[in-house]
Amino acid sequence: MPATGQHPRQPQQPQQPQHSPGTDPVVLLLLGIVVALVLGATFYLCVVRPSLTGPIGTVGAAASALTAAFGVALALRRG
């Protein structure tokens, strides 16, 4: 008979996080603020220096394509 206060050991299950860090409202808010500031700065630069509109548009198009590809890859990895 085992001594008082001793219980047979049960395997502990790992703790599952309640939500993924990507869905944290603070992270989403900060990401939105950063995106808004970058877009605002880009718009201001295009207004002040119209000659940069073409190169900035080209970089924006390449960045949007890379962002879309990254988003698809991330969605397939989680799926």
VEXMAR-651910 format. One record per residue: residue in one letter; x negated, y, z negated of N, C-alpha, C in turn; residue number from 1. Coordinates in steps of 0.05 Angstrom, whole numbers, plus 5000, padded with zeros to 4 digits. Atoms other than C-alpha are relative to their C-alpha. Layout:
! residues N
{A, {X, Y, Z}, {X, Y, Z}, {X, Y, Z}, NUM}
...
***
This chain:
! residues 79
{M, {4983, 4977, 5000}, {5000, 5000, 5000}, {4982, 5025, 5000}, 1}
{P, {5017, 4977, 4998}, {4970, 5067, 5020}, {5004, 5018, 4976}, 2}
{A, {4999, 4982, 5022}, {4954, 5119, 4967}, {5020, 5022, 5005}, 3}
{T, {4980, 4978, 4997}, {5005, 5175, 4954}, {4988, 5024, 5015}, 4}
{G, {5009, 4976, 4985}, {4999, 5234, 5002}, {4986, 4993, 5025}, 5}
{Q, {5013, 5007, 4975}, {4966, 5195, 5058}, {5021, 4989, 5019}, 6}
{H, {4982, 5009, 4979}, {5003, 5185, 5122}, {4984, 4989, 5023}, 7}
{P, {5015, 5010, 4977}, {4983, 5144, 5182}, {4997, 5023, 5021}, 8}
{R, {5006, 4979, 4980}, {4951, 5188, 5235}, {5016, 4996, 5025}, 9}
{Q, {4986, 5001, 4974}, {4992, 5205, 5295}, {4985, 5017, 5019}, 10}
{P, {5015, 4984, 4980}, {4960, 5229, 5359}, {5014, 5027, 5004}, 11}
{Q, {4989, 4973, 4996}, {4969, 5304, 5367}, {5002, 5006, 5030}, 12}
{Q, {4995, 4992, 4972}, {4998, 5329, 5432}, {4989, 5028, 5004}, 13}
{P, {5011, 4973, 4996}, {4963, 5389, 5463}, {5023, 5021, 5002}, 14}
{Q, {4980, 4978, 5000}, {5001, 5455, 5455}, {5002, 5011, 5029}, 15}
{Q, {4995, 4989, 4974}, {5032, 5479, 5519}, {5006, 5030, 4997}, 16}
{P, {4994, 4972, 5002}, {5032, 5555, 5531}, {5029, 5005, 5008}, 17}
{Q, {4972, 4994, 4995}, {5102, 5585, 5531}, {5004, 5012, 5028}, 18}
{H, {4998, 4988, 4973}, {5089, 5625, 5594}, {4972, 5004, 5011}, 19}
{S, {5026, 4996, 4988}, {5034, 5635, 5643}, {4992, 5030, 4997}, 20}
{P, {5009, 4972, 5005}, {4991, 5698, 5635}, {5008, 5019, 5023}, 21}
{G, {4992, 4983, 4978}, {5012, 5723, 5704}, {5028, 5012, 4997}, 22}
{T, {4973, 4990, 5003}, {5083, 5734, 5680}, {5003, 5018, 4976}, 23}
{D, {5000, 4983, 5023}, {5064, 5776, 5620}, {5009, 5028, 5009}, 24}
{P, {4990, 4974, 4991}, {5103, 5842, 5625}, {4979, 5022, 4999}, 25}
{V, {5021, 4979, 5002}, {5043, 5884, 5603}, {4981, 4998, 5023}, 26}
{V, {5018, 5004, 4978}, {4999, 5853, 5656}, {5013, 5010, 5026}, 27}
{L, {4986, 4991, 4976}, {5052, 5866, 5709}, {5002, 5031, 5001}, 28}
{L, {4999, 4971, 5002}, {5060, 5938, 5685}, {4973, 5013, 5008}, 29}
{L, {5027, 4989, 4994}, {4985, 5951, 5688}, {4993, 4996, 5029}, 30}
{L, {5006, 5005, 4972}, {4980, 5919, 5756}, {5016, 5020, 5018}, 31}
{G, {4984, 4980, 4985}, {5037, 5964, 5781}, {4988, 5028, 4999}, 32}
{I, {5012, 4973, 5003}, {5003, 6026, 5754}, {4975, 5002, 5017}, 33}
{V, {5024, 5000, 4984}, {4937, 6007, 5787}, {5006, 5002, 5030}, 34}
{V, {4993, 5000, 4971}, {4970, 5994, 5854}, {5011, 5028, 5007}, 35}
{A, {4989, 4974, 4994}, {5008, 6060, 5850}, {4978, 5021, 5001}, 36}
{L, {5022, 4981, 4999}, {4945, 6099, 5834}, {4982, 4997, 5025}, 37}
{V, {5017, 5004, 4976}, {4905, 6067, 5890}, {5015, 5009, 5025}, 38}
{L, {4985, 4990, 4977}, {4961, 6080, 5940}, {5002, 5030, 5001}, 39}
{G, {4999, 4971, 5001}, {4968, 6151, 5916}, {4974, 5013, 5008}, 40}
{A, {5026, 4989, 4992}, {4894, 6164, 5923}, {4995, 4996, 5029}, 41}
{T, {5003, 5005, 4972}, {4894, 6133, 5992}, {5017, 5020, 5016}, 42}
{F, {4983, 4981, 4986}, {4952, 6177, 6014}, {4988, 5028, 4998}, 43}
{Y, {5012, 4974, 5003}, {4918, 6239, 5986}, {4975, 5003, 5018}, 44}
{L, {5024, 4999, 4983}, {4853, 6222, 6022}, {5008, 5002, 5030}, 45}
{C, {4991, 4999, 4972}, {4891, 6212, 6088}, {5011, 5028, 5006}, 46}
{V, {4990, 4973, 4995}, {4925, 6280, 6080}, {4978, 5021, 5001}, 47}
{V, {5022, 4981, 5001}, {4861, 6317, 6062}, {4981, 4996, 5024}, 48}
{R, {5018, 5006, 4978}, {4818, 6282, 6115}, {5014, 4983, 5020}, 49}
{P, {4985, 5016, 4980}, {4862, 6262, 6174}, {4982, 4982, 5017}, 50}
{S, {5017, 5016, 4984}, {4801, 6234, 6210}, {4995, 4972, 4987}, 51}
{L, {5004, 5025, 5014}, {4798, 6178, 6158}, {5025, 4982, 5002}, 52}
{T, {4975, 5016, 4999}, {4869, 6154, 6173}, {4997, 4974, 5015}, 53}
{G, {5005, 5025, 4984}, {4847, 6104, 6226}, {4985, 4979, 4985}, 54}
{P, {5015, 5020, 5015}, {4793, 6070, 6186}, {5014, 4990, 4975}, 55}
{I, {4985, 5008, 5024}, {4836, 6069, 6123}, {5023, 4981, 5008}, 56}
{G, {4979, 5017, 4990}, {4893, 6038, 6163}, {4989, 4972, 5007}, 57}
{T, {5012, 5026, 4992}, {4846, 5984, 6190}, {4993, 4984, 4975}, 58}
{V, {5006, 5014, 5025}, {4821, 5967, 6120}, {5025, 4991, 4986}, 59}
{G, {4974, 5008, 5012}, {4893, 5966, 6095}, {5012, 4976, 5013}, 60}
{A, {4989, 5023, 4986}, {4914, 5918, 6149}, {4984, 4974, 4993}, 61}
{A, {5016, 5024, 5007}, {4856, 5871, 6134}, {5005, 4992, 4971}, 62}
{A, {4994, 5006, 5028}, {4870, 5876, 6059}, {5027, 4987, 4997}, 63}
{S, {4974, 5012, 5002}, {4943, 5860, 6069}, {5000, 4971, 5010}, 64}
{A, {5002, 5028, 4989}, {4926, 5798, 6111}, {4986, 4982, 4979}, 65}
{L, {5014, 5016, 5020}, {4877, 5774, 6058}, {5017, 4995, 4976}, 66}
{T, {4982, 5003, 5023}, {4927, 5787, 6002}, {5022, 4979, 5006}, 67}
{A, {4980, 5020, 4993}, {4980, 5747, 6039}, {4989, 4972, 5000}, 68}
{A, {5012, 5027, 5000}, {4933, 5689, 6050}, {4994, 4990, 4972}, 69}
{F, {5005, 5007, 5028}, {4912, 5691, 5977}, {5025, 4992, 4986}, 70}
{G, {4975, 5006, 5013}, {4984, 5692, 5955}, {5011, 4973, 5008}, 71}
{V, {4991, 5026, 4990}, {5002, 5632, 5998}, {4984, 4978, 4988}, 72}
{A, {5017, 5021, 5012}, {4942, 5593, 5973}, {5006, 4997, 4970}, 73}
{L, {4993, 5002, 5028}, {4960, 5609, 5901}, {5026, 4987, 4995}, 74}
{A, {4974, 5013, 5002}, {5032, 5589, 5911}, {4999, 4970, 5006}, 75}
{L, {5003, 5029, 4994}, {5012, 5523, 5942}, {4985, 4986, 4978}, 76}
{R, {5015, 5013, 5021}, {4963, 5509, 5886}, {5018, 4996, 4975}, 77}
{R, {4982, 5003, 5023}, {5016, 5521, 5832}, {5023, 4981, 5005}, 78}
{G, {4977, 5016, 4993}, {5070, 5484, 5870}, {4996, 4971, 4996}, 79}
***
